[in-house]
């Protein structure tokens, strides 16, 4: 089931997205829960963008007060849906790491992350968007950190200790160091399907 509230990264801040129809009380409650569950991933004074045609001035003030509890700033913008999607894709290029990420390192981006190298055990990759690893992934990878269930993780060889996409987590079994012992040379893609993280072959 789709979450009611999610965030998408942009250069100007994070765009607050309402994924389906709901009354204001449901939206207000969902926003509070989302912020509480993702509080560690929000930097203080981050700007949260919201379309101006969705809420009354009073409702905007209430949402602003909720965001201020987490040191986030609400900015009302006048853009249509098409412009918002273009803004996200065109103005928020991925963070590109051209090396192996070693154990103990943590890479974070509000948008997507591309790694041209391996992700070693003990490394952690956290992205507000997608993660694409051109190498062997054996660390912890977390895509859709702000709740975007359409985010995905790709790796040439995907055998991480833990995968997380939005609110869902897949961990390695207790008797294994990795989620999957992937011996295939085919890249794999982790996505959410029927409220479960699944792996599928991926052709670059």
C-alpha positions as CSV (number, residue, x, y, z in Angstrom):
1,X,0.0,0.0,0.0
2,X,1.3,3.4,-0.9
3,X,2.2,5.8,1.9
4,X,0.2,9.0,2.0
5,X,3.2,11.3,2.4
6,X,6.6,11.1,0.7
7,X,9.4,13.5,-0.1
8,X,11.3,13.9,-3.4
9,X,14.7,15.7,-3.6
10,X,15.4,18.8,-5.6
11,X,18.2,21.4,-5.5
12,X,15.8,23.9,-3.9
13,X,14.8,21.6,-1.1
14,X,12.6,18.6,-0.6
15,X,9.2,18.5,-2.3
16,X,6.3,17.3,-0.1
17,X,4.2,14.9,-2.2
18,X,0.7,13.8,-1.3
19,X,0.4,10.4,-3.1
20,X,-3.4,10.0,-2.9
21,X,-6.6,11.7,-1.9
22,X,-7.2,12.2,1.8
23,X,-8.7,14.7,4.1
24,X,-6.5,17.3,5.9
25,X,-6.6,15.5,9.3
26,X,-5.2,12.3,7.6
27,X,-2.5,14.3,5.8
28,X,-1.6,16.1,9.0
29,X,-1.3,12.8,10.9
30,X,0.7,11.2,8.1
31,X,3.1,14.1,8.0
32,X,3.8,13.9,11.7
33,X,4.4,10.2,11.5
34,X,6.6,10.5,8.5
35,X,8.8,13.2,10.1
36,X,9.1,11.2,13.3
37,X,10.2,8.1,11.4
38,X,12.7,9.9,9.2
39,X,13.9,12.6,11.6
40,X,17.5,11.4,11.4
41,X,17.7,12.1,7.7
42,X,16.5,15.7,7.7
43,X,19.1,18.5,8.0
44,X,18.1,21.5,10.1
45,X,16.7,24.4,8.1
46,X,16.0,22.2,5.1
47,X,13.3,23.8,2.9
48,X,10.2,21.8,2.2
49,X,8.4,22.8,-1.0
50,X,4.6,22.5,-1.2
51,X,2.2,23.3,-4.1
52,X,0.0,26.3,-3.3
53,X,-3.2,24.9,-4.8
54,X,-3.6,22.0,-2.3
55,X,-4.3,23.7,1.0
56,X,-5.9,26.8,2.5
57,X,-3.8,29.4,4.3
58,X,-4.9,28.1,7.7
59,X,-3.9,24.5,6.7
60,X,-0.6,25.7,5.3
61,X,0.1,27.4,8.7
62,X,-0.7,24.1,10.5
63,X,1.7,22.1,8.3
64,X,4.4,24.8,8.7
65,X,4.1,24.5,12.5
66,X,4.5,20.7,12.3
67,X,7.6,21.1,10.1
68,X,9.1,23.7,12.5
69,X,9.1,21.0,15.2
70,X,11.8,19.3,13.2
71,X,13.6,22.6,12.2
72,X,12.2,22.4,8.7
73,X,11.0,25.4,6.7
74,X,7.8,25.3,4.6
75,X,7.9,27.2,1.2
76,X,4.8,27.5,-0.9
77,X,5.5,27.2,-4.6
78,X,3.2,27.8,-7.6
79,X,4.0,25.0,-10.1
80,X,2.0,22.4,-11.9
81,X,2.6,18.6,-11.7
82,X,4.6,18.5,-14.9
83,X,6.9,21.3,-13.9
84,X,7.4,19.6,-10.5
85,X,8.5,16.4,-12.1
86,X,10.8,18.2,-14.5
87,X,12.2,20.1,-11.6
88,X,13.1,17.0,-9.7
89,X,14.7,15.2,-12.6
90,X,16.5,18.0,-14.4
91,X,17.7,20.0,-11.5
92,X,18.7,17.3,-9.0
93,X,21.6,15.3,-10.7
94,X,22.8,12.2,-8.8
95,X,25.8,12.2,-6.5
96,X,28.5,10.3,-8.4
97,X,31.2,8.5,-6.4
98,X,34.1,7.3,-8.6
99,X,35.8,4.9,-6.2
100,X,35.2,2.0,-3.9
101,X,33.4,2.8,-0.7
102,X,35.3,1.3,2.2
103,X,34.0,-0.2,5.5
104,X,33.1,2.4,8.0
105,X,32.3,5.0,5.4
106,X,28.8,6.5,5.1
107,X,27.6,8.2,1.9
108,X,24.4,10.3,2.0
109,X,22.5,12.3,-0.6
110,X,19.0,13.9,-0.7
111,X,18.8,12.7,-4.3
112,X,20.1,9.6,-6.1
113,X,23.6,8.1,-5.7
114,X,25.8,6.4,-8.4
115,X,28.9,4.6,-7.3
116,X,31.5,3.5,-9.8
117,X,33.1,1.0,-7.6
118,X,32.4,-1.6,-4.9
119,X,30.6,-1.0,-1.6
120,X,32.6,-3.0,1.0
121,X,31.2,-4.7,4.1
122,X,30.7,-2.1,6.9
123,X,29.9,0.7,4.4
124,X,26.5,2.5,4.3
125,X,24.9,4.2,1.4
126,X,21.7,6.3,2.1
127,X,19.9,8.1,-0.7
128,X,16.6,10.1,-0.9
129,X,16.3,8.7,-4.4
130,X,17.8,5.7,-6.1
131,X,21.1,3.9,-5.7
132,X,23.1,2.5,-8.7
133,X,26.3,0.6,-7.9
134,X,28.6,-0.3,-10.8
135,X,30.4,-2.9,-8.8
136,X,29.9,-5.4,-6.0
137,X,27.6,-4.3,-3.1
138,X,28.3,-5.9,0.2
139,X,27.4,-3.1,2.6
140,X,24.2,-1.5,3.8
141,X,22.1,0.3,1.2
142,X,19.1,2.5,1.8
143,X,17.1,4.1,-1.0
144,X,14.0,6.2,-0.8
145,X,15.1,7.5,2.6
146,X,12.3,10.0,2.7
147,X,9.6,7.4,2.0
148,X,9.6,7.2,-1.8
149,X,8.4,3.6,-2.5
150,X,9.2,3.9,-6.2
151,X,13.0,4.1,-5.4
152,X,15.2,1.2,-6.4
153,X,18.7,-0.2,-5.9
154,X,20.9,-1.6,-8.7
155,X,24.2,-3.3,-8.5
156,X,26.4,-5.4,-10.8
157,X,26.6,-7.9,-7.9
158,X,24.1,-7.4,-5.1
159,X,24.9,-9.2,-1.9
160,X,24.4,-6.7,0.9
161,X,24.1,-7.1,4.6
162,X,20.9,-5.1,4.5
163,X,18.7,-3.5,1.9
164,X,16.1,-0.8,2.8
165,X,13.7,0.9,0.4
166,X,11.4,3.5,2.0
167,X,9.9,1.9,5.1
168,X,10.7,-1.7,4.1
169,X,13.9,-3.6,5.2
170,X,15.4,-6.9,4.0
171,X,18.2,-8.4,6.1
172,X,20.6,-11.2,5.7
173,X,19.6,-14.5,7.5
174,X,21.3,-15.1,10.8
175,X,23.5,-17.8,9.3
176,X,24.6,-15.7,6.3
177,X,26.6,-12.6,5.9
178,X,24.6,-11.4,2.9
179,X,20.9,-11.3,1.8
180,X,21.7,-13.3,-1.3
181,X,24.7,-15.3,-2.4
182,X,24.5,-13.9,-5.9
183,X,26.9,-15.9,-8.1
184,X,25.4,-14.6,-11.4
185,X,27.2,-12.1,-13.6
186,X,23.9,-10.3,-14.3
187,X,23.2,-7.1,-12.5
188,X,20.2,-7.1,-10.1
189,X,17.6,-4.5,-9.2
190,X,15.9,-4.3,-5.8
191,X,12.4,-2.8,-5.9
192,X,9.2,-2.8,-3.8
193,X,6.5,-5.2,-5.1
194,X,3.4,-6.0,-3.1
195,X,4.8,-4.4,0.0
196,X,7.9,-6.6,-0.1
197,X,11.5,-5.9,-1.4
198,X,12.3,-8.3,-4.3
199,X,15.3,-8.7,-6.5
200,X,15.1,-9.1,-10.3
201,X,17.6,-9.3,-13.1
202,X,18.6,-6.0,-14.7
203,X,20.2,-5.3,-18.0
204,X,22.2,-2.1,-18.2
